[in-house]
Amino acid sequence: MVNRKENKESITIIWFDSNIHSHNLTENINERLCEINNYILYYNEIDPCINYIQSIDKEKIFMITSSKDISQVSIQINNLPQINSIFIFDFDKNQSNEFDFEHFKFIGFYTDLDNLYSSIKEQIEDEDKLVQTFSFFNQFEYLTQNLSKQTSNLFWYQLFNKIILQLSNDQLTKNEMIDFCHQYYQNNLKLIDKFKYEYHSNKVIQWFMKRSFPYKMIKKALQTKDIDQLMTLKYFIKDLIQSFENHSQNIIQDENKNLIVYRGIKLSKEQLEEFRQNEGKLFLSNEFLTATRSYSNALNFAIKLTKQTNAIATILEIECKLKDFDKNIIFIDRNKSDDLSNQDDILFNLNVTFHLNKVEFHENIWIIKLSISNEGKIILEKYIEDTRQQIGDISIEIILG
């Protein structure tokens, strides 16, 4: 049985309005919001609303409230980092003349529902494209010591990648995933049914990059290391990981040169300093990372992300030396796949590690220079071998925990 009280995605929409019961919040409004984001909560009292927000540590809150009630929220907003964006909506269109509120999390004021939907959709799409979690580790330390007593935390994603490829994929695993999604997305079954009848493994990249339910659920499960949810989605995830090998041969045949790609992101001051302190170490993105060949596209996206926040616009510059990799090359050239936009040209596999070469400030933008590294794969194999020698013959699944 699926627990619908638990958010399986990364964003929660909260609508707080003290007069919410007096408004005509029709079923159509809820359905429209569910098409944008599945998890929505409604409150008419501030205390339970704030208590819920304070209990959240794994999701971001997109809050809708009224101009009348924003004062109740603004008192505590600086103590609620969970709130990512605030949208002010009034059913009374005459309220617009009286409204005055400024905060870097404030997105806009609306009296038209269609404009509200469009704005929320755009903000969520941008948020979905962010690098949410990442890790650093010192490759020199790990290569010179016995790794059997080290936590598998640093290797969790690489190990998961290996395990998924060992699992079977059949109609039973597909049905398990679809049944799960049918129960969870009860208010938005149209896309689930479309997936059920139209999905094929050769379209896995297109489905993933739609950034709809498979993307959102996988992203959240990877961030939280929710192995149960990942196993439920294994039918799709295995197709996704296997697709890298299918595409890699085309890349190797077509190009025998280095490739530079870019990713626009936003970082807090603390995150930027963390990158600066870890120059020379390995960098791991705990998700399927995307990038573009166009520096200007990455720059524009980074600037857009930071216009309404106090974050720092940053560009990841990634050097890919294709000649250094075997048939398991870890990115897909999406320009050579059908029905995909050019916004994200490259999709990196989950098991990729990067060498953090340098962090520099150039022409008013921070640039983090990375290069793909085989060192992560070498350390992973050493970790597995050291662990097996320490506790005998053991499966990768047990090492993963």
N, C-alpha and C positions, 0 to 999 in steps of 0.2 A: 504493500500500500504506500502510495506516494504521500509524503507530508507536505501539503500545500502551504502550511504555515511557515515553512522554511524557504527562504529565497534561494533559488538555484542559479540565479544570475548575479551580476555585480552591482546592479543599480536598483534602488527602491524609490518609487515615487510616493511622496506623502502629500496629501491634500488636507491642509488645516484651515478650517473656516468655522468660526464660532456660530455662524448661522447656516451651517451646511444643510441642516434638515429643512430649512425654509426655502432653499433653492431647489429648482427643478433639476436635480442631478439624475438625469435619465439613464437608463441602461445603455443607451447609445453613447453617452459620454464615457462611461466605463469601458465599453467595447473599443472605442477609438483610442483611449489611452492604453488599453491592453495590446493593441496592435503595435504600439510604440515600445512599450515596456510591460512585461507581464505582471510584475509584482507592484501592487498599488494598495495603499492604506489610507483610510479617511479618518480624520479626527475633528471633533468640535470643541474639545477642551485642551488647553495648552499643557497641563501637567502630564497626563498620560502620553501625549505626543512627545514631549521632551524626554520623558523616561524611556520611551522606546528608542529614540535616537541615541541616547546615551548608552543603551545596551548593545548597539551595533558596533562591530569592529571590522567586519569583512565586506561591507557594502558601502556605496556612496549614496547619499540622499539627495534627490531632486525634489525640492519643496515648492508646492503651489500654495499660496495663501492670498488673503485679500488685503487691500490697502488699509482697511479697518483693523486687521489683526496683525499686521507686520510689526507693530510696536511691541507686541508680546514676544515675537520671535527675536527681534533685534537686540533685546536685552541680554539674550544668552548666546547669540550667534557666534561670537568670537570664542566661546568655550565649547563649541560643537563642531569640531573638525570634520565630522561625518557629513555635514551639509556641504554639498559641492556647488549647488546652484539654487537660486531662488527666483521664482516666477510669480509676479503679482497679477492676480486675475480678479476682476470685479464683474459680477453679473449686471450691476447698475452702471451703464455707460457714462452717466453723469459724474461718476466719482473721479474721472481722469483729471478734472480741473483742480481737485483738491490734493492730488497725490504728490508727495515729495519724500524720496528715500534714496540714499546712496550707500552702496557697499560693493566691494569688489566681487562678491558672489552673486550680486543682483544681475539678472539677465535682461529682464524687461517687464513692462506693464502692459496688460492686455484686457480688452473687453470683448474680443472676438475669439470664439473657441478655436476656429480654424487657425488663426495666427498663433494661438497658444500651442496647439498640437505641432505646428511646423517648427516652432522655436525649440520645444522640448525634443523633438525628433532630431533636429540638427545638433543640439548639444550632446545628446546621447551618442549619436554617431561619432562625433569628435572624441568623446570620452572613451568609446570602445577601441579607438585606434591608438590609445596611449600605451606606453610601456608601463605596466602597473608594478611589477615586482622584478627584482634582479638580485644577483649575488656576485660576490667577488671571492676568489681564493688564490692563495700563494702556491703556484705550481712547483716552486723549488722546494718548499717544505714537504709537499706531498710526495715528491719523487724520491726523497732521501730518507723516508721513515716508513716503518711498518704501519699500514693503513687499517689493519684489522680492528683496532680499537677506536678508529675515527667514526664519527657519526656519518650515516649514509645521506644526511641532509643535502650535502653539496652534490651528491651523485644521483639524487632521487629521480630527476627528470630523465637523465640518460638511462638509468635502470628501467624506468617505466617504458621508455622507448623500446628497449630490448624485449621486455615482457609482452607488450602488445603484439609485436611481430610473431611471437610464438603461439598466440591464441588462434583458435579456429574462428572463421567467419562464415556463417551460414544463415539460412532463413530464420532459425530460432533466435540467434543473437540480434538479427534485424527486428524481429517481432518484439523482443524484450525492450529494445530501445524505443520503438514506436508506442508500445503500451505505456511505458513510463511517461513519454511526452504527452500522450493523449490524456493521461490523468492529471498531469501538472498544468498543461495549457488548455484547461477546459473552456476558457473564455476566448480562445483563439485557435481553433482547430483547423482552419482553412489551410494554413501553411503545413501543418503536420500531415494532413491528408495528401497534400501535393507531394510531400516528401515520400510518403508511403507508396504512391502509385508511379511516381516519375523518377525517383532517385536511382542512379546507377553509379557504380564505383568510378567510372571514367569522368563523372561530373563532380567528384568530391571537392575539387578546388573551387569550382564555381559556387557550390553550396556553402562551403566554409566562408568564402569571401563575401557572401551576401550579408554576413554579420547578423544573421537571424538566430533562431534558437540553437542550432548545433554549435555555432561559434560562441555564443554567449554562455551556454552551459559548460562547454569545454574550458573556456577562459576562466570562469569562476572556479571550476573544479581543480584546475591546475594551480591557481593562486592559493587555494586552501588545502591542496593535496588531499582532496576528497576521493580516496581510492574507490569507494563504493559507487559514487556517481560516475567516475571515469570508467569503471568496469561496465556499468550500464550502457555507456556510450561507446563501448569498445568496437562495435561494428563499424561505426563511422570513423573513429580515430585510427583504426588499423588501415582502412582504405586511404586515409589522409597520409599516414606515414609511408605506406607502400608507394604512393604516387611520386614521392621524391626520387626513388630509384628509376621509375619509368621515365621521368622527365630529364634526369641527369645525363643520360646517354646522349640526348639531343644537344644539350648544352656543350658537352665535351667535344662532340663532333663539329659543332658550329663555331666554337671560339677556343682559341689557344692563346689567350692573353689575360692580363689582369682586368678585373672589373671593379669599378668604384661605385658604390650605391650609398644612398643617404636616407636618414629617417629623422623627421622633425618631432621633437618631444618637448615637454615642459618638465622642469625640475625645481624642487625647492632649493633654498640656499644650502640646507643640510645635505641634500642628495648630491648637489654639484660638488660640494666639498668632499663628499665620500668618493666620488670619481677621482678627484684630484689627489686624494691620499692613496689611491690604489693604482696609480700609474705603474705599468710593468707587470701587473698581475692579470689573471684571467677573469673574464666577465661572462656571466651566464644570464640570459634573459629567460625567465621562467614561463615562457609561452612560445607560441609560433610567431616569430617576429617578422614583420614586413618592412620593406624598404622600396625606394624608387631610384631610378637612374638620374632623375632630374634634381639638381641641387636647388633650383629655384622653387620647385614644388615643395620640397622639404622645408625650405626657409619660410615660404608663405604659410605653410601649415603650422610651423612652430610659432610664428608671430601671431597667427590667429588664435592659437591655444592660450596665449598669455595676455591677450588684450584686456580680458575682464578678470584677471587674477593677479596675484602678487608673485606668481611663479616666474622662472627664468627661461626664456626661449633658448633652446639648445638643439644642435644637430649632431646626430651620430653619423660619422663618415666611416664606411666599412669597406676595407680592401679585401677582395676575393681573388686569391691566386688559384685559378682553376687547375693549373698543371700539377698542383700539389695534392690533388684529391683523387681517390679511386672512384669506382662506379657508384658508391654511396654518397655522392656529392650532396651537400646539405642545403641546397636552395633550389627553388623552381623559378624559371624565367616565365613569368606570367604573360609577357608579351606574345609568347608562342602558344598560349592557350586561348581557346575560343570563348567568347561571351564574357570577357572580363575587362574591367575598366583599366585605364593606365595610371590610376592614382597610386596603386601599389604594384610595382613591377616585379618585385622579388619577395618570395615567401621562404623564410628559413625554417629548417626542421627544428624539432624540439630539442634535439641532442647537441646542437651546435654550441661551441664555446669560442669566445673571441679573446684575443690578446689586446689589452688596453694599452695602446702605445703612448698616447699623449692627450692632454687636455689643454686647449689654448683658446684665447679670446682674439677673434679676428673680425674686423669690420663690424663691430657692435653685436657680434653673435658668438656664443660659446660653441666650440666644435670639439667633440670627443672622437678621437681617431682610433679606430679599431681595425683589427685584421683577423680573419678566420684562423683558428689555431687547432692543430691536431693534438695538442698537449692534453686537452681534456679527455680525449679518447684513451690516450696512453695511461693517464692517471686512473681512469675508470677501470681499465683492465687490471691494473696493479691492485686496486682496491678489492676487486672481486677475488683475485688470486690470493692476496694476503688474508682475506677473510676466510676463504676455503681452507687454507693451510692451518689457520688458527682453530677452526671448529669443525673441520672435516668436510665431507661432501655435502654441499648445501646448494639449494636452488637460488636463482636470482630473485624469485618471488619472496623468499624468506629474508634475504638481505634487504630488500626494499621495505619489508615490514608491513 
